[in-house]
Amino acid sequence: MVIVEGKKEEVAKKLKQRFEYDGPFIDRMMLIDPTGYKYVDYIGKKLEKIIPELAGSKGGLNIGQQETIQDVLGVVIPWFSTNFDRITEDDVWKAETNYREKFGIVPNIEGISKSPKDINQYENPEFIKYLMDIVDSKKSARELEKELKSQVEKIYEDDDVLVVRPMSYAASCYYGANTKWCTTTKGSSGYFDKHFSNGKLYYFLNKKTNVKSALFIDNDRKVEVYDSSDRLINLDDLRKEFPQQTDLIDELSGVGSFIKILRDYARGNATRSELYSDPLIADIIPEEPLGQTKLIIEFDDDDKFLEIVGLHEDDIWFAKMINSSYSDYEFMDSYQIKEDFKDGYVIYGELTDENIGLLKQIAEFVYPEKTFNIDDDTYRIELNEKLLALFPSEIGYIIDDYTLEKNREMFTVAEETIDSEINRLLEDSGFELYRGYRKIQTTVGNLLMWSARLGINKTNMSSLFEEIINNNGSGNIGGWHENSYEFQNDKYFDSESFNNEVTRQFDKILEEIESDSEEKGVPIKEFLDFRNRILKKFKPEIWYKLPKDNNVSFRIQGFDKDDMKVIVRLQSKTRGYRDVNLSEENFYNLLYQPGLFDADEL
């Protein structure tokens, strides 16, 4: 065996010295010799010829070129190893006829016909494919089936279930028939060869239902499971489909060894690299005693972790939005804050004494008929209505800034609340968040303690964590999305930044009031008088009938300060509604002399 391995290593080493960029590919090609030694020289000679033709003198094959080579040698070498004794001279000439019709003369056909069992006579491996068809056509169905069955490692069989490890591409196609697995792709052995060289591939077959599943464990012990449609599923799905083979599944996937490795490590009998055998172990921080060694556990994504801790899908979405640096989520928007402002809420409680003083100066001008009193609900509503009408731009900036600061406050409170609840659940179980929700941290000793407490000796990291959390309060956190409005705390509201913006806008309003003149447009005092005269008789947002035409209703929508006009909405049972801007004179003309207006224009 040492001599065999030495020969393979020698051929591979020589090839890799010449084609330094193709080392991993060359190693894979050495593995397609089922004998481990008999055909490695032939494989080496063919690679020495083919690689320069495809990729130049130093090699450097791309993926497509590698697959082209594998699709030939990966098929013909295992076949030839099994069938060389069956090949006759007559078979060779029949294959030559078929090959010549498509590609021309077969190189060294005379040498092949004289020594058909010597693979070194076959200068063109493609010709062996045509020979395969001739030789296989002579076999009975029973012989073909027997041959393919000899090309698998039978792992388990009973009346219902068969579990095999295919050792050849042909066997993979036979046992994986009627699936969409890439390892059974017709006429292309590349995918099978990659899986065969990079790990162990197992096929689970239910004889009665014809259900098939594939289990692949790569050389790093990462586990993948596929259903017959080639859809990636998890290990639990495979256990459910084959419930009587759960122990076998655990054994093949290495699930049953995780707790043993933890125990051995804590006793100094296992290495760090053995701990990495579980795919969820992302990092190991050794400590003394070894039971205190920290394990960094990394999930595929945040969703997986958040599902395990028992969160509803709405809370999972909410938690990810709160913790995303790209989130556009808003607890409150400017429209909502503006409506609250109209109702006399928000903003006032955040104002500094300085800004309350500035607001008092503004109020004494725009609302002189009432004493300044922002503690009075009615007064605030009426004052806010005037401020929005007279200074929409400045008040809009204040509302937008308040909205921004309020959302920042609520984001901070929500993030703290979510992390606090999750951490509390984790801490009760001996875990803690390490980075985001994808990575968590615990110790070897903590996992062993829980394994003993729960009586679990065969499991993997993912399943053990889920069992621990389920035992210790999964589903007892959440409700964040439903109660998102509650995430408020004044200490996180940036009052200084907000009041700086308020001061800027109040100063602009006072500047406009103080510099009020005809040159700038309609004086504020004149506009206020005009507005007050209208609102004294007609309240905004209330429908009234035209005094001279009861078929038409109207209401005050607002005022246009620059043009000194009132905005009126008219509504007719037969003509729908429309908004019109009217001077004070035309407004009263509309009420008492509607005949002066063209009804269609209105």
C-alpha positions as CSV (number, residue, x, y, z in Angstrom):
1,M,0.0,0.0,0.0
2,V,2.9,2.4,0.8
3,I,4.3,1.7,-2.7
4,V,0.9,2.3,-4.3
5,E,0.5,5.6,-2.5
6,G,4.1,6.5,-3.3
7,K,3.5,6.0,-7.0
8,K,0.4,8.2,-7.0
9,E,2.2,10.9,-5.1
10,E,5.2,10.7,-7.5
11,V,3.0,11.2,-10.6
12,A,1.0,14.0,-8.9
13,K,4.2,15.7,-7.7
14,K,5.7,15.7,-11.2
15,L,2.5,17.1,-12.8
16,K,2.2,19.8,-10.1
17,Q,5.8,21.0,-10.7
18,R,5.0,21.6,-14.3
19,F,1.4,22.9,-13.9
20,E,1.7,24.8,-10.6
21,Y,-1.8,26.4,-11.0
22,D,-3.6,23.1,-11.3
23,G,-2.6,21.3,-8.1
24,P,-6.0,20.7,-6.6
25,F,-7.4,19.5,-9.9
26,I,-4.5,17.1,-10.4
27,D,-5.1,15.6,-6.9
28,R,-8.7,15.0,-7.8
29,M,-7.8,13.3,-11.1
30,M,-5.5,10.9,-9.3
31,L,-8.5,9.8,-7.2
32,I,-10.5,8.6,-10.3
33,D,-8.2,5.5,-10.6
34,P,-10.4,2.9,-8.7
35,T,-7.3,0.7,-8.1
36,G,-5.3,3.5,-6.7
37,Y,-2.2,2.7,-8.7
38,K,-2.8,0.8,-12.0
39,Y,-3.9,3.7,-14.1
40,V,-2.2,6.7,-12.5
41,D,0.6,6.6,-15.1
42,Y,-1.9,6.7,-17.9
43,I,-3.8,9.5,-16.3
44,G,-0.5,11.4,-15.8
45,K,0.5,11.0,-19.5
46,K,-2.9,12.2,-20.7
47,L,-2.9,15.3,-18.4
48,E,0.7,16.1,-19.6
49,K,-0.7,16.2,-23.1
50,I,-4.2,17.7,-22.6
51,I,-3.4,20.6,-20.1
52,P,-1.0,22.4,-22.4
53,E,-3.4,22.1,-25.3
54,L,-6.2,23.7,-23.3
55,A,-4.4,26.2,-21.1
56,G,-0.8,26.7,-22.3
57,S,2.5,25.3,-21.2
58,K,2.1,26.3,-17.5
59,G,-1.5,25.2,-17.2
60,G,-4.1,27.2,-15.3
61,L,-7.3,25.4,-16.4
62,N,-10.6,27.2,-15.9
63,I,-13.6,25.4,-14.4
64,G,-15.1,24.5,-17.8
65,Q,-11.8,23.0,-19.0
66,Q,-11.4,20.9,-15.8
67,E,-14.9,19.6,-16.2
68,T,-14.2,18.7,-19.9
69,I,-11.2,16.5,-18.8
70,Q,-13.1,15.0,-15.9
71,D,-16.1,14.1,-18.1
72,V,-13.8,11.9,-20.2
73,L,-11.2,10.4,-17.9
74,G,-13.6,10.3,-14.9
75,V,-15.9,8.0,-16.9
76,V,-13.6,5.9,-19.0
77,I,-11.0,5.0,-16.3
78,P,-13.4,3.4,-13.8
79,W,-15.2,1.6,-16.6
80,F,-12.1,0.3,-18.2
81,S,-10.9,-1.0,-14.8
82,T,-14.0,-3.1,-14.5
83,N,-14.5,-4.2,-18.1
84,F,-11.1,-4.5,-19.8
85,D,-11.4,-8.4,-19.7
86,R,-14.6,-8.2,-21.8
87,I,-13.1,-6.2,-24.7
88,T,-12.5,-8.2,-27.9
89,E,-10.8,-7.2,-31.2
90,D,-14.2,-7.4,-32.9
91,D,-15.5,-4.8,-30.3
92,V,-12.6,-2.5,-31.1
93,W,-13.4,-2.5,-34.9
94,K,-17.1,-2.0,-34.4
95,A,-16.3,1.0,-32.1
96,E,-13.8,2.3,-34.7
97,T,-16.5,2.3,-37.4
98,N,-18.8,4.4,-35.2
99,Y,-16.0,6.8,-34.1
100,R,-14.6,7.2,-37.7
101,E,-18.0,8.2,-39.0
102,K,-18.1,11.2,-36.7
103,F,-14.4,12.1,-36.0
104,G,-12.2,10.3,-38.5
105,I,-9.3,8.0,-38.0
106,V,-8.7,6.5,-34.5
107,P,-5.0,7.1,-33.4
108,N,-3.1,3.8,-33.1
109,I,-6.1,1.6,-34.1
110,E,-3.8,-1.3,-35.1
111,G,-2.1,-1.3,-31.6
112,I,-5.5,-1.2,-29.9
113,S,-6.9,-4.1,-32.0
114,K,-3.9,-6.2,-31.1
115,S,-3.9,-5.3,-27.3
116,P,-7.4,-4.1,-26.5
117,K,-6.9,-4.9,-22.8
118,D,-3.9,-2.5,-22.5
119,I,-5.1,1.0,-21.7
120,N,-1.8,2.5,-22.8
121,Q,-2.7,1.7,-26.4
122,Y,-5.6,4.1,-26.3
123,E,-4.0,7.4,-27.3
124,N,-7.4,9.1,-27.4
125,P,-9.5,8.4,-24.3
126,E,-12.6,9.6,-26.2
127,F,-12.5,6.4,-28.3
128,I,-13.0,4.4,-25.1
129,K,-16.5,5.9,-24.7
130,Y,-17.5,4.4,-28.1
131,L,-16.0,1.1,-27.0
132,M,-18.1,1.3,-23.8
133,D,-21.3,1.4,-25.8
134,I,-20.3,-1.7,-27.8
135,V,-19.2,-3.7,-24.8
136,D,-22.1,-2.7,-22.6
137,S,-24.6,-3.5,-25.4
138,K,-23.5,-7.2,-25.1
139,K,-24.3,-7.3,-21.4
140,S,-27.7,-8.5,-20.2
141,A,-29.7,-6.2,-18.0
142,R,-28.8,-8.6,-15.1
143,E,-25.1,-8.2,-15.8
144,L,-25.3,-4.4,-16.0
145,E,-27.3,-4.2,-12.8
146,K,-24.8,-6.5,-11.1
147,E,-21.9,-4.5,-12.3
148,L,-23.4,-1.2,-11.1
149,K,-24.3,-2.7,-7.7
150,S,-20.6,-3.7,-7.3
151,Q,-19.7,0.0,-7.7
152,V,-21.3,1.1,-4.5
153,E,-20.6,0.7,-0.8
154,K,-23.7,-0.6,0.7
155,I,-24.2,1.2,4.1
156,Y,-27.6,-0.2,5.1
157,E,-30.5,-2.3,3.7
158,D,-33.8,-3.7,4.9
159,D,-37.1,-4.5,3.3
160,D,-38.0,-0.8,3.0
161,V,-34.8,1.2,2.8
162,L,-31.4,1.1,1.0
163,V,-28.5,3.4,1.8
164,V,-25.5,3.4,-0.5
165,R,-22.4,5.4,-1.1
166,P,-21.8,5.4,-4.9
167,M,-18.2,4.9,-5.8
168,S,-18.5,5.6,-9.6
169,Y,-20.3,8.0,-11.8
170,A,-22.2,5.2,-13.4
171,A,-23.4,3.9,-10.1
172,S,-24.4,7.4,-9.1
173,C,-26.6,7.7,-12.2
174,Y,-28.1,4.2,-11.6
175,Y,-29.1,4.7,-7.9
176,G,-29.9,8.4,-8.4
177,A,-32.2,7.7,-11.4
178,N,-35.3,10.0,-11.7
179,T,-33.8,12.7,-9.5
180,K,-32.4,16.1,-10.5
181,W,-29.2,15.8,-8.6
182,C,-26.2,17.3,-10.3
183,T,-24.2,14.2,-9.5
184,T,-26.5,12.2,-11.9
185,T,-26.2,14.7,-14.8
186,K,-26.3,12.6,-18.0
187,G,-23.0,12.6,-20.0
188,S,-21.2,14.8,-17.4
189,S,-19.3,13.1,-14.5
190,G,-17.7,16.4,-13.3
191,Y,-20.1,17.1,-10.5
192,F,-19.9,13.5,-9.2
193,D,-16.1,13.5,-9.3
194,K,-16.0,16.8,-7.3
195,H,-18.3,15.4,-4.6
196,F,-16.5,12.1,-4.5
197,S,-13.0,13.7,-4.0
198,N,-14.2,16.5,-1.7
199,G,-16.2,14.4,0.8
200,K,-18.6,11.5,1.1
201,L,-21.9,11.2,-0.8
202,Y,-24.7,8.9,0.4
203,Y,-28.0,8.1,-1.3
204,F,-31.1,7.2,0.8
205,L,-33.7,5.3,-1.1
206,N,-37.2,4.2,0.1
207,K,-37.9,1.0,-1.9
208,K,-41.6,1.2,-1.5
209,T,-42.3,4.9,-2.1
210,N,-39.3,5.5,-4.3
211,V,-38.5,8.6,-2.3
212,K,-34.8,9.5,-2.6
213,S,-32.6,11.9,-0.6
214,A,-28.9,12.7,-0.9
215,L,-26.6,13.3,2.1
216,F,-23.2,14.9,1.4
217,I,-20.5,15.5,4.1
218,D,-17.5,17.4,2.8
219,N,-14.0,17.0,4.1
220,D,-14.6,19.9,6.6
221,R,-17.6,18.0,8.0
222,K,-20.1,20.4,6.6
223,V,-23.4,18.6,6.0
224,E,-25.7,19.1,3.0
225,V,-29.0,17.3,2.4
226,Y,-31.0,17.4,-0.9
227,D,-34.4,16.0,-1.9
228,S,-35.0,14.4,-5.2
229,S,-35.6,17.8,-6.9
230,D,-32.2,18.9,-5.8
231,R,-33.7,21.3,-3.2
232,L,-31.5,21.9,-0.2
233,I,-33.2,20.6,3.0
234,N,-31.9,20.1,6.5
235,L,-30.9,17.1,8.5
236,D,-34.1,17.0,10.4
237,D,-36.0,16.6,7.1
238,L,-33.9,13.6,6.3
239,R,-34.6,12.1,9.7
240,K,-38.4,12.6,9.2
241,E,-38.3,11.0,5.8
242,F,-36.3,8.0,7.1
243,P,-37.3,7.8,10.8
244,Q,-35.9,4.3,11.4
245,Q,-32.4,5.4,10.2
246,T,-31.9,8.4,12.6
247,D,-29.0,6.7,14.3
248,L,-27.4,5.9,11.0
249,I,-27.9,9.5,9.8
250,D,-26.4,10.8,13.0
251,E,-23.4,8.5,12.7
252,L,-22.7,9.4,9.0
253,S,-23.1,13.1,9.6
254,G,-21.0,13.1,12.7
255,V,-23.9,14.4,14.9
256,G,-23.4,11.8,17.6
257,S,-19.7,12.6,18.1
258,F,-20.0,16.3,19.1
259,I,-20.7,15.8,22.8
260,K,-17.9,13.1,23.0
261,I,-15.5,15.6,21.4
262,L,-16.5,18.2,24.0
263,R,-15.9,15.8,26.8
264,D,-12.5,14.8,25.4
265,Y,-11.5,18.3,24.8
266,A,-12.3,19.3,28.4
267,R,-10.1,16.4,29.6
268,G,-7.3,17.3,27.3
269,N,-7.8,14.4,25.0
270,A,-9.1,16.2,21.9
271,T,-7.6,19.1,19.9
272,R,-9.1,22.4,18.8
273,S,-9.3,21.2,15.2
274,E,-11.6,18.4,16.4
275,L,-13.9,20.9,18.0
276,Y,-14.2,22.6,14.6
277,S,-15.8,19.4,13.3
278,D,-19.2,21.0,14.0
279,P,-20.0,23.5,11.2
280,L,-21.5,26.0,13.7
281,I,-18.2,26.4,15.6
282,A,-16.7,29.6,14.0
283,D,-14.0,30.3,16.5
284,I,-12.4,28.8,19.7
285,I,-10.7,30.9,22.4
286,P,-8.7,28.5,24.7
287,E,-8.9,29.1,28.4
288,E,-7.7,27.3,31.5
289,P,-9.2,25.1,32.8
290,L,-10.2,23.8,29.3
291,G,-13.8,23.6,30.3
292,Q,-13.8,27.4,30.3
293,T,-12.7,27.6,26.6
294,K,-15.0,30.0,24.8
295,L,-16.8,28.8,21.7
296,I,-18.1,31.3,19.1
297,I,-21.2,29.8,17.4
298,E,-22.1,31.3,14.0
299,F,-25.5,30.6,12.4
300,D,-26.1,30.9,8.6
301,D,-28.1,34.1,9.1
302,D,-30.0,36.1,11.8
303,D,-33.3,34.5,10.9
304,K,-32.1,31.0,12.0
305,F,-31.1,32.3,15.5
306,L,-34.2,34.4,15.9
307,E,-36.4,31.5,15.0
308,I,-34.7,29.2,17.6
309,V,-35.3,31.7,20.4
310,G,-39.0,31.5,19.6
311,L,-39.8,34.8,17.9
312,H,-42.9,35.4,15.7
313,E,-42.0,36.3,12.1
314,D,-43.2,39.9,12.6
315,D,-40.8,40.3,15.5
316,I,-38.0,38.7,13.5
317,W,-38.6,41.3,10.7
318,F,-38.8,44.1,13.3
319,A,-35.6,43.1,15.1
320,K,-33.7,42.9,11.8
321,M,-35.0,46.3,10.7
322,I,-34.0,47.9,14.0
323,N,-30.4,46.5,13.9
324,S,-29.8,47.1,10.2
325,S,-27.6,50.1,9.2
326,Y,-29.6,50.3,6.0
327,S,-33.1,50.4,7.6
328,D,-35.6,52.9,6.4
329,Y,-38.2,52.0,9.1
330,E,-40.0,54.9,10.7
331,F,-41.8,54.7,14.1
332,M,-43.4,58.1,13.3
333,D,-43.6,60.0,10.0
334,S,-43.9,63.8,9.5
335,Y,-47.6,63.5,8.5
336,Q,-48.4,61.8,11.8
337,I,-46.4,64.4,13.8
338,K,-48.1,67.3,11.9
339,E,-51.5,65.9,12.7
340,D,-50.5,65.6,16.4
341,F,-49.3,69.2,16.2
342,K,-52.6,70.3,14.9
343,D,-54.3,68.6,17.9
344,G,-52.0,70.5,20.3
345,Y,-49.6,67.6,21.1
346,V,-45.8,67.1,20.7
347,I,-43.0,69.6,20.5
348,Y,-43.9,71.9,23.4
349,G,-42.7,69.5,26.1
350,E,-39.2,69.6,24.4
351,L,-38.8,73.4,24.2
352,T,-36.2,75.2,26.2
353,D,-37.1,78.3,28.2
354,E,-35.3,80.4,25.6
355,N,-37.5,78.9,22.8
356,I,-40.6,79.3,24.8
357,G,-39.7,83.0,25.1
358,L,-39.3,83.3,21.4
359,L,-42.7,81.4,20.8
360,K,-44.3,83.9,23.2
361,Q,-43.1,86.8,21.1
362,I,-44.5,85.2,17.9
363,A,-47.8,84.3,19.6
364,E,-48.4,87.8,20.9
365,F,-48.3,89.0,17.3
366,V,-50.2,86.2,15.5
367,Y,-52.7,85.6,18.4
368,P,-53.0,88.8,20.3
369,E,-56.5,88.3,21.4
370,K,-55.6,85.5,23.8
371,T,-53.0,85.5,26.7
372,F,-50.0,83.3,26.0
373,N,-50.7,80.0,27.8
374,I,-49.2,76.8,26.3
375,D,-50.5,74.8,29.3
376,D,-54.0,75.2,27.9
377,D,-55.0,72.6,25.3
378,T,-57.4,74.8,23.4
379,Y,-54.9,77.6,23.2
380,R,-52.2,75.3,21.8
381,I,-54.6,74.0,19.1
382,E,-55.6,77.5,18.0
383,L,-52.0,78.8,18.1
384,N,-50.7,75.8,16.1
385,E,-53.4,76.3,13.5
386,K,-52.3,79.9,13.0
387,L,-48.6,79.0,12.9
388,L,-49.1,76.4,10.3
389,A,-51.2,78.8,8.2
390,L,-48.8,81.7,8.4
391,F,-45.4,80.0,8.5
392,P,-45.8,76.6,6.8
393,S,-42.2,76.3,5.7
394,E,-40.6,77.2,9.1
395,I,-43.0,75.0,11.1
396,G,-42.5,72.2,8.6
397,Y,-38.8,72.2,9.3
398,I,-39.4,72.1,13.0
399,I,-41.8,69.1,12.6
400,D,-39.4,67.3,10.3
401,D,-36.5,67.7,12.8
402,Y,-38.7,66.6,15.7
403,T,-39.7,63.5,13.6
404,L,-36.1,62.7,13.0
405,E,-35.0,63.0,16.6
406,K,-38.1,61.1,17.8
407,N,-37.3,58.2,15.5
408,R,-33.7,58.2,16.7
409,E,-34.9,58.0,20.2
410,M,-37.3,55.2,19.5
411,F,-34.7,53.3,17.5
412,T,-32.3,53.4,20.4
413,V,-34.9,52.3,23.0
414,A,-36.1,49.5,20.7
415,E,-32.6,48.3,20.1
416,E,-31.8,48.3,23.8
417,T,-35.1,46.5,24.7
418,I,-34.6,43.8,22.0
419,D,-31.0,43.1,22.9
420,S,-31.8,43.2,26.6
421,E,-34.6,40.6,26.3
422,I,-32.6,38.3,24.1
423,N,-29.5,38.6,26.3
424,R,-31.6,37.9,29.4
425,L,-32.8,34.7,27.7
426,L,-29.3,33.8,26.6
427,E,-27.7,34.6,29.9
428,D,-30.1,32.3,31.8
429,S,-28.8,29.6,29.5
430,G,-25.1,30.4,29.7
431,F,-24.8,32.2,26.3
432,E,-24.4,35.8,25.2
433,L,-24.6,37.7,22.0
434,Y,-21.1,38.0,20.4
435,R,-21.8,39.9,17.2
436,G,-25.3,40.8,15.9
437,Y,-27.7,37.9,16.1
438,R,-25.6,35.6,13.9
439,K,-22.8,35.0,16.4
440,I,-23.2,33.9,20.0
441,Q,-20.7,32.8,22.6
442,T,-20.7,30.1,25.3
443,T,-18.2,27.7,26.9
444,V,-17.3,24.1,26.6
445,G,-18.3,23.5,30.2
446,N,-21.7,25.1,29.7
447,L,-22.6,22.9,26.8
448,L,-21.5,19.8,28.8
449,M,-23.6,20.9,31.7
450,W,-26.7,21.3,29.6
451,S,-26.0,18.0,27.8
452,A,-26.0,16.2,31.2
453,R,-29.0,18.1,32.5
454,L,-31.1,17.4,29.4
455,G,-29.9,13.8,29.0
456,I,-28.7,14.5,25.5
457,N,-25.6,12.6,24.4
458,K,-26.0,12.5,20.7
459,T,-26.6,15.8,19.0
460,N,-24.9,18.6,17.1
461,M,-24.4,22.3,18.1
462,S,-27.5,23.5,16.4
463,S,-29.9,20.9,17.9
464,L,-28.3,21.2,21.4
465,F,-28.7,25.0,21.4
466,E,-32.3,24.7,20.3
467,E,-33.1,22.2,23.0
468,I,-31.4,24.4,25.7
469,I,-33.4,27.4,24.6
470,N,-36.7,25.5,24.4
471,N,-36.1,24.2,27.9
472,N,-35.3,27.6,29.3
473,G,-38.0,29.9,27.9
474,S,-38.2,30.0,24.1
475,G,-41.2,32.1,23.1
476,N,-41.2,34.2,26.3
477,I,-39.8,37.2,24.5
478,G,-41.1,39.4,21.7
479,G,-44.3,41.4,21.0
480,W,-42.0,44.3,19.8
481,H,-43.6,44.8,16.4
482,E,-47.1,45.0,17.9
483,N,-46.1,47.4,20.6
484,S,-43.6,49.5,18.7
485,Y,-45.1,52.8,19.7
486,E,-44.0,52.2,23.4
487,F,-40.3,52.5,22.6
488,Q,-39.9,56.0,24.0
489,N,-37.6,57.4,26.6
490,D,-36.9,61.2,26.9
491,K,-33.2,60.7,27.9
492,Y,-32.5,59.5,24.3
493,F,-34.2,62.5,22.7
494,D,-31.5,64.9,21.5
495,S,-33.2,68.0,22.9
496,E,-30.1,70.2,22.3
497,S,-30.1,69.5,18.5
498,F,-33.8,69.8,18.2
499,N,-33.9,73.2,20.1
500,N,-31.1,74.5,18.0
501,E,-33.3,73.9,14.9
502,V,-36.3,75.4,16.7
503,T,-34.3,78.6,17.5
504,R,-33.2,78.9,13.9
505,Q,-36.8,78.7,12.6
506,F,-38.3,80.9,15.3
507,D,-35.7,83.5,14.6
508,K,-36.6,83.4,10.9
509,I,-40.3,83.9,11.8
510,L,-39.5,86.9,14.1
511,E,-37.3,88.3,11.4
512,E,-40.1,88.1,8.9
513,I,-42.6,89.7,11.3
514,E,-40.2,92.5,12.2
515,S,-39.3,93.2,8.5
516,D,-42.9,93.0,7.4
517,S,-43.5,95.6,4.6
518,E,-45.4,96.1,1.3
519,E,-42.3,95.3,-0.7
520,K,-42.2,91.8,0.7
521,G,-45.8,91.1,-0.2
522,V,-49.0,91.1,1.9
523,P,-48.2,92.3,5.4
524,I,-48.7,89.6,8.0
525,K,-51.0,92.0,10.1
526,E,-53.2,92.6,7.1
527,F,-53.3,88.9,6.3
528,L,-54.2,88.0,9.9
529,D,-57.0,90.6,9.9
530,F,-58.4,89.2,6.6
531,R,-58.1,85.6,7.9
532,N,-59.8,86.4,11.2
533,R,-62.7,88.1,9.5
534,I,-63.4,84.9,7.5
535,L,-62.9,82.5,10.4
536,K,-65.0,84.6,12.7
537,K,-68.0,83.5,10.7
538,F,-66.9,80.2,9.2
539,K,-64.9,77.5,11.0
540,P,-62.3,75.6,8.9
541,E,-63.1,72.0,7.8
542,I,-66.8,72.4,8.5
543,W,-69.4,72.1,5.6
544,Y,-71.9,74.9,5.1
545,K,-74.7,75.3,2.5
546,L,-74.4,78.3,0.1
547,P,-77.1,80.8,1.5
548,K,-78.5,81.3,-2.0
549,D,-78.1,77.8,-3.4
550,N,-78.7,74.8,-1.0
551,N,-77.6,72.3,-3.7
552,V,-74.0,73.4,-3.2
553,S,-71.9,73.0,0.0
554,F,-68.6,74.7,0.9
555,R,-65.9,74.6,3.5
556,I,-62.8,76.6,4.3
557,Q,-59.7,74.6,3.2
558,G,-57.1,77.2,4.1
559,F,-55.6,80.5,3.1
560,D,-53.1,81.7,0.5
561,K,-51.0,84.4,2.3
562,D,-49.1,85.6,-0.7
563,D,-52.2,86.3,-2.8
564,M,-54.5,87.2,0.1
565,K,-57.1,84.6,-0.8
566,V,-59.2,82.0,0.9
567,I,-59.1,78.4,-0.4
568,V,-62.7,77.1,-0.6
569,R,-63.8,73.6,-1.5
570,L,-67.2,73.4,-3.3
571,Q,-69.3,70.3,-3.5
572,S,-72.4,69.5,-5.6
573,K,-74.5,66.4,-5.6
574,T,-74.3,66.3,-9.4
575,R,-70.9,67.8,-10.2
576,G,-68.6,66.4,-7.5
577,Y,-66.2,68.9,-5.9
578,R,-63.4,71.3,-6.7
579,D,-61.2,73.8,-4.9
580,V,-61.1,77.6,-5.8
581,N,-59.0,80.5,-4.5
582,L,-61.1,83.6,-3.9
583,S,-60.4,87.1,-2.7
584,E,-62.5,88.3,0.2
585,E,-64.8,90.2,-2.1
586,N,-65.4,87.2,-4.4
587,F,-65.8,84.9,-1.4
588,Y,-68.9,86.9,-0.3
589,N,-70.1,87.3,-3.8
590,L,-70.1,83.5,-4.1
591,L,-72.1,83.2,-0.9
592,Y,-74.8,85.8,-1.7
593,Q,-74.6,86.3,-5.5
594,P,-73.6,82.9,-6.9
595,G,-75.3,83.9,-10.2
596,L,-72.2,86.1,-10.9
597,F,-70.2,82.9,-11.3
598,D,-70.2,80.3,-14.1
599,A,-71.2,77.1,-12.3
600,D,-69.2,74.9,-14.7
601,E,-66.1,77.0,-14.0
602,L,-66.6,76.4,-10.3
